Amino acid sequence: MTDRPMRVAITGAAGALGAAVARLLARRGGQPVLIDRSVEGLRDLRSELGGKIQAETLNILDPEAVAAVFDRIGPLDALVN
């Protein structure tokens, strides 16, 4: 067991379901890592959640971009896709 917050990457975070998962995780003390192709949607959700929320703009159809983003993100506990 660890006392650190659970880090969870959420693809499609700016959409309704992804945003709901991010809000729930943040309310429960987790650390959502927001991933979406919508710059505006990520900005709005990140602002709403406050704190030090990591957000990455990404088109998941680009394998090289996916690899680069996940290298930047670092270790995760889970992925919601």
Protein Blocks (a to p, Z undefined) as FASTA:
>chain_A
ZZbdcddddehklpmklmmmmmmmmmnopacddddfblklmmmmmmmngpjdddddddfk
lmklmmmmmmmnopafbdcZZ
